[in-house]
Amino acid sequence: MKNTKLLCSLLLLSCITLFSQKDSKKVKSQISVEKNIFGVQAGLFGAWVYNETKLADNVALRTELGMDLALFGGTYYPKTGVIFYPTVTVEPRFYYNLNRRNKLNKKIEYNSGNFFSLKTSYGSDAFAISNYDVVINNHMKVVPKYGIRRSFGKNFEMEFSAGIGYLYDFDLKSSDAILDLGFRIGYRF
């Protein structure tokens, strides 16, 4: 009789433990952007080193240093040319569809999702590289953007973004509307 009571007690204890483990697995994990991402990207209009840091569950702050590419020619210059110039960018991003992508069993690692952002960048003529003797004026761009970011392979990613914003030229003391299009392929470290 003692052995039967001991066996029933052990069986009951193991069932309680088993059910409590199942319940703990049902707790939904918090969907969030990555805590910190560091990488390099290259695109049609330059190359950049970037870092994305988590600010909130769906918000990341992207900072980048890079070399932007500008094309010139037409009525202002007799020849067509290119110039690479350094830029510093700060861009808060709101990834709005991470929960939906997760429910559809789509990849959300490394901030794979759609986003809205406010890109603020400063461009300078320091260290500019051109095929002609031209300079680029110091300027600041503020562009609200919509973008798509997808990760593929082990460390690779692709981004497309577009927006219409504002450019202020510090040397000419003038401003203008700009179209900002981006297509980038990158590598994460």
C-alpha positions in Angstrom: 0.0 0.0 0.0 2.8 2.4 0.8 4.4 1.8 -2.6 1.1 2.5 -4.3 0.7 5.8 -2.5 4.3 6.8 -3.4 3.8 5.8 -7.0 0.5 7.8 -7.2 2.2 10.8 -5.6 5.1 10.8 -8.0 2.7 10.4 -11.0 0.6 13.3 -9.8 3.7 15.5 -9.3 5.1 14.7 -12.8 1.7 15.6 -14.3 1.6 18.9 -12.5 5.2 19.6 -13.7 4.4 18.6 -17.3 1.3 20.9 -17.5 3.1 23.8 -15.9 5.8 23.6 -18.6 3.2 23.6 -21.3 1.5 26.7 -19.9 4.9 28.6 -19.7 5.5 27.9 -23.4 2.1 29.5 -24.3 3.3 32.9 -23.0 3.7 35.0 -26.1 7.2 36.4 -26.6 7.4 40.2 -27.2 7.9 41.1 -30.8 10.5 43.8 -31.1 13.2 45.3 -33.3 16.7 44.1 -32.8 18.7 45.6 -29.9 21.7 46.5 -32.0 22.6 45.9 -35.7 25.9 47.0 -37.3 26.7 46.7 -41.0 27.7 48.1 -44.4 25.5 48.9 -47.4 26.1 49.9 -51.0 23.6 51.2 -53.4 23.1 53.2 -56.6 24.0 56.5 -54.9 26.8 55.6 -52.5 28.2 53.4 -49.7 27.6 53.6 -46.0 28.5 52.1 -42.6 25.5 52.0 -40.3 24.2 51.1 -36.8 20.6 50.6 -35.7 19.8 50.7 -32.0 16.5 49.8 -30.4 14.6 52.7 -28.8 11.2 51.0 -28.3 9.6 47.7 -29.4 8.9 49.1 -32.9 11.3 52.0 -33.1 15.0 51.9 -34.0 17.5 54.8 -34.3 19.7 54.4 -37.4 22.9 56.3 -37.6 25.2 56.1 -40.6 28.4 57.5 -42.1 28.9 57.3 -45.8 29.8 58.6 -49.2 26.9 59.8 -51.3 27.1 60.0 -55.0 25.8 63.0 -57.0 25.6 63.4 -60.8 26.1 66.8 -62.4 26.0 68.2 -65.9 23.6 70.1 -68.2 23.4 73.9 -68.3 25.7 74.6 -65.2 28.6 72.4 -66.3 29.8 71.8 -69.8 30.6 68.1 -69.1 28.7 65.4 -67.2 30.4 64.1 -64.1 30.1 62.5 -60.7 31.1 63.5 -57.2 31.3 61.5 -54.0 31.0 63.4 -50.8 30.8 62.4 -47.1 27.4 62.4 -45.2 26.3 61.8 -41.6 22.7 60.6 -41.1 20.4 60.2 -38.2 17.1 58.4 -39.0 14.5 57.2 -36.5 12.6 54.3 -38.0 9.1 53.0 -37.0 8.7 49.4 -38.1 5.0 49.1 -38.2 4.3 45.5 -39.4 6.5 43.3 -37.3 3.5 41.7 -35.5 1.7 41.0 -38.7 4.7 39.5 -40.3 5.3 37.3 -37.3 1.6 36.0 -37.4 2.1 35.1 -41.1 5.3 33.3 -40.2 7.5 35.6 -42.2 11.0 36.6 -41.2 11.3 39.5 -38.8 14.9 38.9 -37.7 17.3 41.9 -38.2 14.3 44.3 -38.6 12.9 42.7 -41.7 9.8 44.7 -42.2 8.3 47.9 -43.6 9.0 51.2 -42.0 8.3 54.9 -41.8 11.3 57.2 -41.0 12.5 60.7 -40.8 15.9 60.8 -42.5 18.1 63.8 -41.5 21.5 64.0 -43.1 24.3 66.5 -43.4 26.5 66.5 -46.5 29.8 68.3 -46.8 32.5 69.1 -49.3 35.2 67.8 -47.0 37.0 64.8 -48.6 34.8 65.1 -51.8 36.0 63.1 -54.7 35.1 64.1 -58.3 36.2 63.5 -61.9 36.3 67.3 -62.4 37.3 70.2 -60.3 33.9 70.8 -58.7 32.7 71.2 -55.1 29.5 70.4 -53.4 27.9 72.9 -51.0 27.4 72.0 -47.4 23.8 71.1 -47.0 21.2 69.4 -44.8 18.3 67.1 -45.9 15.2 66.2 -44.0 13.1 63.6 -45.7 10.1 61.6 -44.4 10.4 58.2 -46.0 8.7 54.9 -46.5 10.8 51.8 -46.8 11.1 48.0 -47.0 13.9 46.0 -45.4 14.4 42.3 -45.9 17.1 40.0 -44.7 18.3 37.0 -46.8 21.0 34.5 -46.4 23.0 34.5 -43.1 24.2 38.1 -43.0 22.8 39.9 -46.1 20.0 42.4 -46.4 18.2 44.6 -49.0 16.4 47.9 -48.6 14.2 50.1 -50.8 13.1 53.5 -49.6 11.5 56.6 -51.1 10.5 60.0 -49.9 10.0 63.7 -50.8 11.6 66.2 -48.5 13.5 69.4 -47.9 17.1 70.4 -48.7 18.8 73.5 -47.2 22.1 74.7 -48.8 24.2 76.5 -46.2 26.5 78.1 -48.7 23.8 79.6 -51.0 21.3 80.1 -48.1 18.6 78.5 -50.2 16.2 75.6 -49.9 14.5 73.3 -52.3 12.3 70.1 -52.4 14.1 66.9 -53.2 13.1 63.3 -54.1 15.1 60.7 -52.2 15.1 57.2 -53.6 17.3 54.4 -52.2 18.1 50.8 -53.2 20.8 49.2 -51.1 22.3 45.8 -50.5 24.2 45.2 -47.3 26.1 42.9 -45.1 25.6 42.7 -41.3 28.4 41.9 -38.9 
